[in-house]
């Protein structure tokens, strides 16, 4: 749990860096990779969590500039560039708009009473959840996967090792 705003920002920046590596690996062609026939595409999932961040932050008391055209999936480059911008804005907004006591404040979040620390941990988990979906769809689309919490198949190969089965 986050005790200080700085704790939250450190975690935010760490996870944002990992997410950025994944998003930087997207291609426009791969954005069309579907979860299943008629299901969401890799592009829709990636754009969902990127464009949702400002809305989520603003809803819970940390106003951040909204993303333009959140309903239209842009190019892979724009998704990655937008995330880069949004993640920096989020860290800056938390740093300037909140103090440590703000993390303890309770709000109604999705029908539950939760502390701001818990609410923002939920935002990070939301991004991590979708980042995992994106990496699976990247693999299905034939893209290399960057290391996130350990080596990917490509990372094991760089070490001259066979990935664990």
ZIDADA-V216700 format. One record per helix or strand. SS is the DSSP state (helix for helix, strand for strand). FROM is the first residue (numbers start at 1). LEN is the number of residues. If there is no record, write none. Layout:
BEGIN
SS;FROM;LEN, SS;FROM;LEN
END
This chain:
BEGIN
helix;5;20, helix;30;3, strand;34;1, strand;41;1, helix;42;18, helix;76;22, helix;100;5, strand;106;4, strand;112;4, helix;116;25, helix;153;6
END
